[in-house]
């Protein structure tokens, strides 16, 4: 091996190291990728219900320190950015659903024993609107405007 | 320069190229960084107002195709993720404020001529709650629960 070939060999080795070190991460295999956009949804929900005046303090106290298991189930059920507001006897809720089967996630939440125990305390505080849709507790509202 | 030194020199050169090529971007100077967190705020607002039954259709029609200038001013005023819902004569609004001076941003919005023209159409559709705070049009609601 003469000097020129030795230098060429060293250069080739370093080029290889350079290429390997700088190469971007390989894309993940299909099985590791998140589910495709067409199976995931994002939907905003606005709902309303009345709160009994004599139960307002209790309702607020419960929600000021909600049970960790209830919060965990909310997250597990793909609900995000969930707020409840109060004014003049009405409770308004806003949340964003990020899963791919709202009905199934809500059915699972309704089977959770901690959530059931929580609802045994919160349901008696509330008075559902008579105009709610069949099967609703909180009445769904109509979105008339949205701007990101 | 003997063979060993030649190889060492070539190695040093490639190491330099390798280090320069793989070095991460330099951090931006302080002046290019976003404003620090203590001058920016993030606050959610829930508000409620009534809509006159005879004006509901007009209100919904306006909000189904809002004026670009109105939307631009909303964005300029640091309001994000803004929704309005309707149920049983009530409108409920939810938005997130991301600026650093809510009062100033709202005052600027109120000075915008396009927004003023828009409000000349939407205000007559609404009936503010008698229990709203002085100076309010939409009545602010109390946040009793939030979960991210």
Interface residues (C-beta under 8 A of the other chain):
Chain A: X3 X6 X7 X10 X11 X14 X15 X17 X18 X21 X22 X44 X46 X48 X59 X60 X63 X64 X66 X71 X74 X75 X79 X80 X81 X82 X83 X84 X85 X86 X87 X88 X90 X91 X92 X94 X129 X131 X139 X140 X141 X142 X143 X144 X145 X146 X147 X148
Chain B: X3 X6 X7 X10 X11 X14 X15 X17 X18 X21 X22 X44 X46 X48 X59 X60 X63 X64 X66 X71 X74 X75 X79 X80 X81 X82 X83 X84 X85 X86 X87 X88 X90 X91 X92 X94 X129 X131 X139 X140 X141 X142 X143 X144 X145 X146 X147 X148
